[in-house]
Amino acid sequence: MAGTLRLPLHAGQIAIHNSDARFKVVVAGRRFGKSYLAAVELLIEALRDETPEGRKLTEENEVYYIAPIKAQGKKIMVPKIKEIGKFVHEGGVIKDYHINDGVFTLINGRKISLLGADDPDALRGVGLSYVVLDEYADMKEEVWEEILRPALMDVRGRALFIGTPKGKNHFYRLYQDALLGDDPDWEAFTFTSLDNPTLPPEEVAKQADLNNERANKRIIEQELYAKFVTRGSETFPSERWVYDEKEPADGYYVIACDLAGFKKEGGEVKKRDNSAIAVVKICKRGWWIKEIIYGQWGVRETAEKIIGAAYSTHASRVGIERGIAMEAVLPYMQDVMKRMGVFYTVEPLSHMNQRKADRIEWALAGRHEKGRLILNADPNQWPQKAWVEKLLEEASDFPDPLAHDDLIDALAYVDQLGETVLFDWHPGDGTDDWEPLDDIAGV
């Protein structure tokens, strides 16, 4: 290395820096220190004489910092690189800075170029050893896939993606692929604003308090807690959810399961989806959703969770989505039932020849609109129980194909287990009047 930098990094930044992954995807809240970390990494990478694998680097192998707009990137990065790297006459490693082009030349002759994704043609035609894509969510996907990724091939260059979530777009997909994929070249990181120890916690608390109001919850979760959230679903508007922690006196329980496969015994398997077990009491008011149990489990643990939920609620019916997962779990469920001295007929739940989104909407949208989906939760509590938060998040994202829908899918399957009581009639009352118990279906 032509030069050495000793720079203060906090624990979160150190974790990112120390990773050996070739491509790092960092999702972080505001003021975490993303831009400072980017400046440090740019300087370190540009001072290298060879890659981590031992390939020689020359002045031809450039280092790029790319912001959505070049002027914006220069405004953010120029002061940081100057402050951290310092010019040679200040005892630093910067030999020169060309203000018009936004190019730093370091003491080893290698360059750091500050560019904008708004001018894709300016990014072509060079061989790169390293690139930082800042606020990748605000760039077109092809900037990486068609221009920058091929430019890294010559020396097996590396990349750092950093940004704050902005809905569930290509940045979300890239993060999910890095988080749950099997490619060791990729690694994903998530940090909140609170992970920056130099940021006064009371300031973050003020911003979060800003507002306990649900209207601002999306902004708080996205900007401070680095969560990928959407603007809200037209199918399941948040204000139409009904909350009631008091269990209805009437009705009966059903258990509906959407299984996503199983974790191997004694090991972990990374996968995107959760298995979900909806525990619902069907009553005159509608569906009282006691709980939706979700997670990634082994086949034996899954069986115990299903039977445990049925046993604890004296469920009338138990159903599982038809498929390989159902066939795999059934023998284990038989073992659990035999051990507990109970028996349930497990009913296969079908796709009904519908697309998943259509089936979910058909089963839930009307009930939701009429206030007949009742959450076992306190509307004034925030954050909510984990399963409630997860369900609301999925409902808010629906029908985004990039978003998870495991919990609402399991809930939709309750429709195939509910036996609708046609009317509440008592013999001998001398009237033909009847009270519809399911006005969604019109009966």
C-alpha positions as CSV (number, residue, x, y, z in Angstrom):
1,M,0.0,0.0,0.0
2,A,1.3,3.5,-1.0
3,G,0.0,5.2,2.1
4,T,-1.6,4.4,5.4
5,L,-4.6,5.9,7.1
6,R,-5.5,5.6,10.8
7,L,-9.1,6.7,11.1
8,P,-11.7,6.5,13.9
9,L,-14.6,4.2,13.0
10,H,-17.5,3.2,15.4
11,A,-18.4,-0.5,15.9
12,G,-21.0,-0.6,13.0
13,Q,-18.5,0.9,10.5
14,I,-15.8,-1.4,11.7
15,A,-18.0,-4.5,11.1
16,I,-18.6,-3.4,7.5
17,H,-14.9,-2.5,6.9
18,N,-13.7,-5.8,8.3
19,S,-16.0,-7.9,6.1
20,D,-14.2,-9.9,3.5
21,A,-17.2,-9.9,1.1
22,R,-16.5,-8.6,-2.3
23,F,-19.9,-6.8,-2.5
24,K,-21.3,-5.2,0.6
25,V,-24.9,-3.9,0.8
26,V,-25.4,-1.5,3.7
27,V,-28.9,-0.4,4.8
28,A,-28.7,2.3,7.5
29,G,-30.7,5.0,9.2
30,R,-30.0,8.7,8.8
31,R,-26.8,9.9,10.5
32,F,-25.4,6.4,10.9
33,G,-22.2,7.6,9.2
34,K,-22.6,6.1,5.8
35,S,-20.9,8.9,3.9
36,Y,-18.0,9.0,6.3
37,L,-17.5,5.3,5.9
38,A,-17.7,5.7,2.1
39,A,-14.9,8.4,2.2
40,V,-12.7,6.1,4.3
41,E,-13.2,3.1,2.1
42,L,-12.5,5.2,-1.1
43,L,-9.2,6.4,0.2
44,I,-8.1,3.0,1.5
45,E,-9.0,1.3,-1.8
46,A,-7.3,4.0,-3.9
47,L,-4.1,3.7,-1.9
48,R,-3.9,0.0,-2.6
49,D,-1.1,-1.2,-4.9
50,E,-2.8,-4.6,-5.3
51,T,-6.1,-6.3,-4.7
52,P,-6.8,-8.5,-1.7
53,E,-6.2,-11.5,-4.1
54,G,-2.7,-10.1,-5.1
55,R,-3.6,-8.6,-8.5
56,K,-1.4,-5.6,-9.3
57,L,-3.3,-2.2,-9.5
58,T,-2.2,0.7,-11.7
59,E,-3.4,4.2,-12.4
60,E,-5.7,2.7,-15.0
61,N,-7.7,0.9,-12.3
62,E,-9.9,3.7,-11.1
63,V,-12.0,4.1,-7.9
64,Y,-15.5,5.6,-8.3
65,Y,-17.9,7.3,-5.9
66,I,-21.4,7.5,-7.5
67,A,-24.3,9.5,-6.2
68,P,-27.7,9.9,-7.8
69,I,-26.6,13.3,-9.0
70,K,-23.0,14.4,-9.5
71,A,-23.4,17.9,-7.9
72,Q,-25.0,16.3,-4.9
73,G,-22.2,13.7,-4.6
74,K,-19.5,16.3,-4.8
75,K,-21.2,18.4,-2.1
76,I,-21.3,15.4,0.2
77,M,-18.0,13.8,-0.5
78,V,-15.4,16.5,-1.3
79,P,-15.3,17.9,2.2
80,K,-15.1,14.4,3.7
81,I,-12.3,13.2,1.5
82,K,-10.3,16.4,2.0
83,E,-10.8,16.3,5.8
84,I,-9.9,12.6,6.1
85,G,-7.2,12.3,3.4
86,K,-5.6,15.8,3.7
87,F,-3.3,17.2,1.0
88,V,0.3,16.3,0.9
89,H,1.5,19.6,2.2
90,E,-0.7,19.0,5.3
91,G,0.9,15.6,5.8
92,G,-1.9,13.7,4.0
93,V,-2.2,11.5,1.0
94,I,-4.0,13.7,-1.5
95,K,-1.7,15.0,-4.3
96,D,-4.3,17.0,-6.2
97,Y,-8.0,17.7,-6.7
98,H,-9.5,18.8,-10.0
99,I,-12.6,20.8,-9.0
100,N,-14.4,20.7,-12.4
101,D,-14.1,17.0,-13.0
102,G,-14.5,16.0,-9.3
103,V,-11.3,13.9,-9.4
104,F,-8.8,13.4,-6.5
105,T,-5.3,12.2,-7.4
106,L,-3.5,10.5,-4.5
107,I,0.2,10.2,-3.8
108,N,0.5,6.9,-5.6
109,G,-1.0,8.3,-8.8
110,R,-4.3,6.5,-8.5
111,K,-7.6,8.5,-8.7
112,I,-10.9,8.8,-7.0
113,S,-13.6,10.1,-9.3
114,L,-16.9,11.6,-8.0
115,L,-19.7,11.0,-10.5
116,G,-23.4,10.9,-10.9
117,A,-25.8,8.2,-11.9
118,D,-27.8,10.8,-13.8
119,D,-25.2,10.7,-16.5
120,P,-24.7,7.0,-17.2
121,D,-22.5,7.5,-20.3
122,A,-19.8,9.2,-18.2
123,L,-19.5,5.9,-16.2
124,R,-18.6,3.8,-19.2
125,G,-15.3,2.7,-20.7
126,V,-13.0,2.3,-17.7
127,G,-11.7,-0.6,-15.6
128,L,-12.6,-0.2,-12.0
129,S,-11.0,-1.7,-8.9
130,Y,-13.7,-0.3,-6.5
131,V,-17.0,1.6,-6.6
132,V,-19.3,3.1,-4.0
133,L,-22.9,3.5,-4.9
134,D,-24.5,6.0,-2.5
135,E,-28.3,6.0,-2.2
136,Y,-28.6,3.2,-4.7
137,A,-32.4,3.2,-4.3
138,D,-32.4,6.5,-6.2
139,M,-30.5,5.2,-9.2
140,K,-31.6,3.1,-12.1
141,E,-30.9,-0.6,-11.7
142,E,-29.1,-0.8,-15.0
143,V,-26.3,1.6,-13.8
144,W,-25.0,-1.3,-11.7
145,E,-26.0,-4.3,-13.8
146,E,-25.1,-3.0,-17.3
147,I,-22.3,-0.5,-16.6
148,L,-20.5,-0.8,-13.3
149,R,-20.6,-4.6,-12.7
150,P,-18.8,-5.4,-16.0
151,A,-16.2,-2.6,-15.3
152,L,-15.1,-4.5,-12.2
153,M,-14.2,-7.8,-14.0
154,D,-10.6,-7.0,-15.0
155,V,-9.2,-7.1,-11.5
156,R,-12.1,-8.7,-9.8
157,G,-13.1,-5.3,-8.3
158,R,-15.3,-4.7,-5.3
159,A,-18.3,-2.6,-4.5
160,L,-20.1,-0.9,-1.6
161,F,-23.8,-0.1,-1.8
162,I,-25.1,2.2,0.8
163,G,-28.4,3.9,1.5
164,T,-31.5,4.4,3.4
165,P,-34.6,2.4,2.4
166,K,-37.1,3.9,0.0
167,G,-39.8,1.4,-0.5
168,K,-39.4,-2.1,-1.8
169,N,-37.5,-1.6,-5.1
170,H,-34.3,-2.8,-6.7
171,F,-32.3,-1.8,-3.6
172,Y,-34.6,-3.9,-1.4
173,R,-34.1,-6.8,-3.8
174,L,-30.3,-6.5,-3.8
175,Y,-30.3,-6.3,0.0
176,Q,-32.5,-9.5,0.2
177,D,-30.3,-11.3,-2.2
178,A,-27.2,-10.4,-0.2
179,L,-28.9,-11.2,3.1
180,L,-30.4,-14.6,2.1
181,G,-28.4,-15.8,-0.8
182,D,-25.7,-18.4,-0.9
183,D,-23.0,-16.4,-2.7
184,P,-20.1,-15.7,-0.3
185,D,-19.1,-12.7,-2.5
186,W,-22.1,-10.8,-1.0
187,E,-22.9,-9.6,2.5
188,A,-25.7,-7.4,3.8
189,F,-25.7,-5.1,6.8
190,T,-28.5,-3.3,8.6
191,F,-27.9,-0.5,11.1
192,T,-30.3,2.1,12.7
193,S,-29.5,5.7,13.5
194,L,-29.0,4.6,17.1
195,D,-26.0,2.5,16.1
196,N,-24.0,5.6,15.7
197,P,-22.7,6.2,19.3
198,T,-21.8,9.8,18.5
199,L,-25.4,10.6,17.8
200,P,-27.3,11.8,20.9
201,P,-29.9,9.2,21.7
202,E,-32.3,11.9,22.9
203,E,-32.3,13.4,19.4
204,V,-33.2,10.1,17.8
205,A,-35.9,9.7,20.5
206,K,-37.3,13.1,19.7
207,Q,-37.6,12.2,16.0
208,A,-39.2,8.9,16.9
209,D,-41.5,10.5,19.3
210,L,-42.3,13.0,16.7
211,N,-44.5,10.8,16.5
212,N,-46.2,8.2,18.1
213,E,-48.8,9.0,15.5
214,R,-49.3,6.1,13.1
215,A,-49.3,8.6,10.2
216,N,-45.6,9.2,10.7
217,K,-44.7,5.7,11.6
218,R,-43.6,4.8,8.1
219,I,-41.2,7.7,8.0
220,I,-39.7,6.9,11.4
221,E,-39.2,3.2,10.5
222,Q,-37.6,4.0,7.2
223,E,-35.4,7.0,8.0
224,L,-34.3,6.1,11.6
225,Y,-34.7,2.3,11.9
226,A,-33.7,1.4,8.3
227,K,-36.8,-0.7,7.5
228,F,-38.1,-1.3,4.1
229,V,-41.7,0.0,4.2
230,T,-44.1,1.1,1.5
231,R,-46.6,4.0,1.4
232,G,-49.5,1.8,2.3
233,S,-51.8,-0.6,0.6
234,E,-55.0,0.4,-1.2
235,T,-56.3,-3.1,-0.6
236,F,-55.8,-3.1,3.2
237,P,-55.9,0.6,4.4
238,S,-54.3,0.7,7.9
239,E,-57.2,2.7,9.4
240,R,-59.7,-0.1,8.7
241,W,-58.0,-2.6,11.0
242,V,-60.1,-3.4,14.1
243,Y,-58.4,-4.0,17.4
244,D,-59.8,-5.8,20.5
245,E,-57.8,-7.7,23.1
246,K,-60.9,-9.2,24.6
247,E,-61.6,-12.7,23.3
248,P,-65.2,-13.1,21.9
249,A,-67.4,-15.3,24.1
250,D,-69.0,-17.0,21.1
251,G,-67.4,-18.8,18.1
252,Y,-64.8,-21.5,17.5
253,Y,-61.1,-21.7,16.7
254,V,-59.5,-22.8,13.4
255,I,-55.8,-23.2,12.6
256,A,-54.6,-22.4,9.1
257,C,-51.0,-23.0,8.0
258,D,-48.9,-21.8,5.2
259,L,-45.6,-23.7,5.3
260,A,-42.5,-22.5,3.5
261,G,-40.2,-25.5,3.9
262,F,-38.1,-26.5,6.8
263,K,-34.7,-25.7,8.4
264,K,-32.4,-28.7,8.5
265,E,-32.0,-30.5,11.8
266,G,-28.9,-29.1,13.6
267,G,-28.3,-26.4,11.0
268,E,-29.6,-23.3,9.3
269,V,-30.9,-22.8,5.8
270,K,-31.2,-19.3,4.6
271,K,-34.5,-18.7,2.8
272,R,-36.7,-15.8,2.2
273,D,-40.1,-17.0,3.5
274,N,-41.5,-17.8,6.9
275,S,-43.9,-20.5,7.8
276,A,-47.0,-19.0,9.3
277,I,-49.7,-20.5,11.6
278,A,-52.9,-18.4,11.8
279,V,-54.8,-19.0,15.1
280,V,-58.3,-17.5,14.5
281,K,-61.6,-17.6,16.3
282,I,-64.6,-17.3,14.0
283,C,-67.5,-15.6,15.7
284,K,-70.5,-13.4,15.0
285,R,-68.3,-10.2,14.7
286,G,-66.0,-11.8,12.1
287,W,-62.5,-13.3,12.6
288,W,-60.8,-12.6,15.9
289,I,-57.2,-13.1,15.1
290,K,-55.7,-14.4,18.3
291,E,-52.2,-14.8,17.0
292,I,-50.2,-15.7,13.9
293,I,-47.1,-17.7,14.8
294,Y,-44.3,-17.4,12.3
295,G,-40.7,-18.3,11.8
296,Q,-38.3,-20.7,10.2
297,W,-38.3,-24.1,11.9
298,G,-37.3,-27.7,11.4
299,V,-40.1,-30.1,10.5
300,R,-40.4,-31.6,14.0
301,E,-40.6,-28.1,15.6
302,T,-43.2,-27.1,13.0
303,A,-45.4,-30.1,13.8
304,E,-45.2,-29.3,17.5
305,K,-46.2,-25.7,17.0
306,I,-49.2,-26.6,14.9
307,I,-50.5,-29.2,17.3
308,G,-49.7,-26.9,20.3
309,A,-51.7,-24.1,18.8
310,A,-54.7,-26.4,18.1
311,Y,-54.5,-28.1,21.5
312,S,-54.3,-24.8,23.5
313,T,-57.4,-23.3,21.7
314,H,-59.4,-26.5,21.4
315,A,-59.5,-25.8,17.6
316,S,-62.3,-27.3,15.6
317,R,-60.4,-27.5,12.4
318,V,-56.8,-27.6,11.3
319,G,-55.7,-27.0,7.7
320,I,-52.4,-26.9,5.9
321,E,-51.6,-25.6,2.4
322,R,-51.5,-28.7,0.1
323,G,-48.0,-29.6,-1.1
324,I,-44.7,-31.2,-0.3
325,A,-44.4,-29.3,3.0
326,M,-47.7,-30.7,4.2
327,E,-46.7,-34.2,3.2
328,A,-43.4,-33.8,5.1
329,V,-44.9,-32.5,8.3
330,L,-47.9,-34.9,8.6
331,P,-45.9,-37.9,10.0
332,Y,-44.4,-35.7,12.7
333,M,-47.8,-34.3,13.6
334,Q,-49.1,-37.9,14.0
335,D,-46.2,-38.5,16.5
336,V,-47.0,-35.4,18.4
337,M,-50.7,-36.1,18.6
338,K,-50.1,-39.7,19.7
339,R,-47.7,-38.4,22.5
340,M,-50.3,-35.8,23.6
341,G,-53.3,-38.1,23.4
342,V,-55.2,-35.9,20.9
343,F,-56.3,-36.3,17.4
344,Y,-57.0,-33.7,14.6
345,T,-58.0,-34.4,11.0
346,V,-55.6,-32.3,9.0
347,E,-57.4,-30.7,6.0
348,P,-55.5,-29.8,2.8
349,L,-56.0,-26.2,1.8
350,S,-55.9,-25.5,-1.9
351,H,-54.9,-22.6,-4.2
352,M,-58.4,-22.9,-5.8
353,N,-56.9,-22.3,-9.2
354,Q,-56.2,-18.7,-8.3
355,R,-53.1,-16.5,-8.3
356,K,-52.0,-16.0,-4.7
357,A,-52.7,-12.3,-4.7
358,D,-56.3,-12.9,-6.1
359,R,-56.9,-15.6,-3.5
360,I,-55.8,-13.4,-0.6
361,E,-57.8,-10.4,-1.8
362,W,-60.9,-12.6,-2.3
363,A,-60.7,-14.0,1.2
364,L,-59.7,-10.9,3.1
365,A,-60.4,-7.6,1.4
366,G,-64.2,-7.6,1.9
367,R,-63.9,-8.6,5.5
368,H,-61.2,-6.0,6.1
369,E,-63.4,-3.3,4.5
370,K,-66.4,-4.2,6.8
371,G,-64.2,-4.3,10.0
372,R,-64.6,-8.1,10.4
373,L,-60.8,-8.8,10.8
374,I,-60.2,-8.2,14.4
375,L,-56.6,-8.1,15.8
376,N,-55.9,-9.3,19.3
377,A,-54.1,-6.0,20.1
378,D,-54.3,-2.6,21.7
379,P,-54.7,0.1,19.1
380,N,-52.9,2.6,21.3
381,Q,-49.8,0.4,21.8
382,W,-46.7,1.1,19.6
383,P,-44.8,-0.9,18.7
384,Q,-47.3,-3.7,18.6
385,K,-46.8,-7.4,19.3
386,A,-44.3,-8.7,16.8
387,W,-46.8,-10.8,14.8
388,V,-49.2,-7.8,14.6
389,E,-46.4,-5.5,13.3
390,K,-45.4,-8.2,10.7
391,L,-49.0,-8.7,9.6
392,L,-49.6,-5.0,9.2
393,E,-46.3,-4.6,7.3
394,E,-47.3,-7.4,4.9
395,A,-50.8,-6.0,4.4
396,S,-49.4,-2.5,3.8
397,D,-47.1,-3.9,1.1
398,F,-49.7,-6.1,-0.6
399,P,-49.7,-6.9,-3.5
400,D,-46.1,-5.8,-4.1
401,P,-44.4,-8.9,-5.7
402,L,-41.1,-8.1,-3.9
403,A,-42.7,-8.1,-0.5
404,H,-43.3,-11.0,1.9
405,D,-46.9,-12.2,2.3
406,D,-46.5,-15.3,4.5
407,L,-48.8,-14.1,7.4
408,I,-51.6,-12.7,5.2
409,D,-51.5,-15.8,3.1
410,A,-52.0,-18.1,6.1
411,L,-54.8,-15.8,7.3
412,A,-56.5,-16.0,3.9
413,Y,-56.6,-19.8,4.2
414,V,-58.9,-19.4,7.2
415,D,-61.6,-18.8,4.6
416,Q,-61.5,-22.4,3.6
417,L,-62.0,-23.6,7.3
418,G,-64.8,-21.3,8.4
419,E,-68.3,-22.8,8.6
420,T,-70.6,-19.8,8.3
421,V,-73.7,-19.9,10.5
422,L,-76.4,-18.8,8.1
423,F,-78.5,-16.9,10.6
424,D,-79.2,-16.3,14.3
425,W,-82.7,-17.7,14.7
426,H,-84.6,-19.0,17.7
427,P,-87.6,-21.2,17.2
428,G,-90.9,-19.9,18.5
429,D,-90.0,-16.2,18.4
430,G,-92.9,-15.6,16.1
431,T,-91.0,-13.6,13.4
432,D,-89.4,-14.2,10.1
433,D,-86.7,-11.7,10.8
434,W,-83.1,-13.0,10.7
435,E,-79.7,-11.4,11.4
436,P,-77.0,-11.9,8.8
437,L,-73.9,-13.2,10.3
438,D,-71.7,-12.8,7.3
439,D,-72.8,-9.8,5.3
440,I,-69.7,-10.1,3.1
441,A,-71.1,-13.3,1.6
442,G,-74.7,-12.0,2.0
443,V,-76.0,-14.7,4.2
